[in-house]
Amino acid sequence: MATTKPEIPRPHSAIAKYIAECADQATVALDALIPAADGPEARLMRAMRHAALAPGWRYKPFLVIESGRIFGTDERSLLRAATAVECITAFAQAHEDLPSLGGGPRRNQMRLHEAFDEATAILAGDALFALAFEILADRDTAPDAILRVRLIQRLAHAIGARGRMAGRMLQSLSGEFAGDMNFAARQHRLTATPLTIFAVEIGALMGGASDEHRHALSGFAQDLALAREIHSDLVQDAGAEAERQRSGAPPDGGGYVGLFGREAAARRIDILAQQARAHLMPLGARANALSDSIDLVLARSASDGSD
């Protein structure tokens, strides 16, 4: 049964414009934080800029900025926090695109190791990783030293052995656990959710949000990230199905769609989107922008080079 892709809201819609404005602000800030350089390190800086400033649809700066605005957080501080999240996103993409980690082609964008080489891609990713923590440790991001430590701790948790890196490790082992639904669900959760949760947590922490409101935002981010990951599987499976029909190859049985089927995947996306909206209810009208962004996010394919 064919699955209809959701209609993408028009680019001039208010929420699409707002998300693009947040992304543009983060790009300008990153451009200043990663200046062009002369001398032997120039190649590394060029690679860092290529990774961090590459064109693409960026959603996480909006999550950081909007979640912080809900609680009246200083916008300059939020923008610096958003650049730290973007550095981590670029680091992860640079490494995960490598052939040794199973990286595939990206639409409309040359992967970092293709633009430079594998060694440079690894080093540029590592340098972006370090820059993210440098930004969060700077007093300009948050005057309160205890808050800065909390932000650093939360980011380390999101990216480390209990976060995104764990998800990618499980992804590399997926062939050994083919057909294991619990394994697939855990792999999806660890790959998709930690950085998205951190993006809303950081604004809430900087704004002094209550535990109830932080948990509401974390629940929203987790369900939205999972829905987006399953939607990506759905879109990729549709393309793979056309190739299978041409070649006669059997289904690979991988991913959420391979395990549960397209109809179940589509139903799961709808349920997660509803849950994401419900999580925001304690925040009332202050969370309207976050709620309005859900349909736009789910209408986009993760294969477009965005994260």
PyMOL commands that set and color helices and strands:
alter all, ss='L'
color gray80, all
select helices_A, chain A and resi 14-33+42-52+60-69+75-96+99-101+112-115+118-137+145-159+164-172+174-177+181-206+211-247+255-260+262-279+281-298+302-304
alter helices_A, ss='H'
color red, helices_A
deselect
rebuild
show_as cartoon
